Amino acid sequence: MEILIDTILLVLLMITGFSIVRMRSLLAATMLTSIYSLLSASLFVVLDAVDVALTEAAIGAGISTILLLATIALTTDREKPPQRTPMLPLIVVIITGMALIYGTLDMPHFGNPQAPVHLHVAPAYLHDTPGEIGIPNVVTSVLASYRGYDTLGELAVIFTAGAGVLTLLGYRTRGGNSMDPGIRKLLILRVIGKLFFPLILLFALYVQFHGDYGPGGGFQAGVIFATGFILYALAFGLGNAQRLIPHQLLRIMVAFGMLLYIGVGIESMLLGGKFLEYNVLADDPVSGQHLGIILIELGVGITVASVMLMIYYVFRSRQPEGDL
Amino acid sequence: MSGLLGLYNYWIVIILMMTGFYAVIARPNLIKQIIGLFIFQTSVFILFISMANIEGGTAPIIKEGIRLYSNPLPHVLILTAIVVSLATTALGLALVVRIKEAYGTINEDNIHVQDEED
């Protein structure tokens, strides 16, 4: 059954992908990209990657669609037909594809438990997590503890990208907190927005703090948190959203999450361990791990949520007044 | 799964990858190129997650009575990669907005023409 769903989802992905490339309207292509993400999120669920599916659904289908729409609003939504004949790119693509398919021929088959990727490291993580870390979700234990350095690096990339967007576009302060008359007409959006805003935030908190036990964690929670505020900004105007979370506060929070993560690392060094060795944080190693993971996941969540929301604010603040 | 069907996932992933690649190299519109890059990225995610899958396995959340779990390591890599992909996409889109303001167009061909005129 799983194979059947997998096959159908992949075919749908392929159809969506082809349609995106063919579309001349960028608005339509953006909406299809959102569907493409949602399909791949469903595929991740079928392939047992629940944490990944949660992230992909929140990011691909949620925030990246909004950012693409914001960019289209600032630029144009029509794509001019290309002047060149697309023969050369087509040939390059077909040759590359053929070479890659040739490369897959000696790959271990899909779902094979004896594939090399399953024989090294992963069994150790699965075997040691209950004893060493004491949390059921192995993805969280690898992400936050065994590979805490990697995650710190990823967080630094997100931090840098946020800083880059801020440097490129700059934040423009704007007067007036009044709601735009265009939004005022969208009664359904406002009612639904009001209803869902607290629920989304509550769900984000659940995903944040339940990440040790079920699918979830700082990355997903941060994105869901930002989505809640973006929905608020869409329904009630940017000015009102900024009264709730001012832009200056976001800048501080972006750095604070990062510092919290590094701070946990330094604290464990001060207590006599290595950088990010949570075992020393509490009396016994397992509670130390618990504490460390909760703290660094919180740092991740704060930085991710603030960067996402900041990027959204920056894009929206570029839009001419009254266009919001 | 046995036979050539066992590579089905990888082949579709390669087709998706090439679809994105084609959009990046054949389309002059910058937003379309970023969408192409997005398709490419997502197909790489699917490739990794497909490799992590074990037939008859379940999601890597430890529970009594379950013996076979999917490989958690690719999940971790891809989870963070997705968030990073959004951050880089946002940076790309910010560049597109700046290019639009500087050149008045987001069509690569027109940008080249303007560059040559200068």
Interface residues (C-beta under 8 A of the other chain):
Chain A: I3 D6 T7 L10 V11 L13 M14 G17 F18 I20 V21 L26 A29 T30 T33 Y36 S37 S40 L43 F44 L47 D48 A49 V50 D51 V52 T55 E56 I59 G60 I63 S64 L67 L68 A70 T71 I72 L74 T75 T76 E79 K80 P82 Q83 R84 P86 P89 L90 V92 V93 I94 T96 G97 L100 I101 T104 L105 M107 H109 F110 G111 N112 P113 A115 V117 H118 V121 A122 Y125 L126 T129 P130 P136 N137 V138 V139 V142 L143 R147 D150 T151 E154 V157 I158 T160 A161 G162 G164 V165 L168 L169 Y213 G214 P215 G217 F219 V223 V304 V307 M308 I311 V314 F315 R318
Chain B: M1 S2 G6 L7 Y8 N9 Y10 W11 I12 I14 I15 L16 M17 M18 T19 G20 F21 Y22 A23 I25 A26 R27 P28 N29 I31 K32 I34 I35 G36 F38 I39 T42 F45 I46 I49 S50 M51 A52 N53 I54 E55 G56 G57 T58 A59 P60 I61 I62 K63 L68 Y69 S70 N71 P72 L73 P74 H75 V76 I78 L79 T80 A81 I82 V83 V84 S85 L86 A87 T88 T89 A90 L91 L93 A94 L95 V96 V97 R98 K100 I106 N107 D109
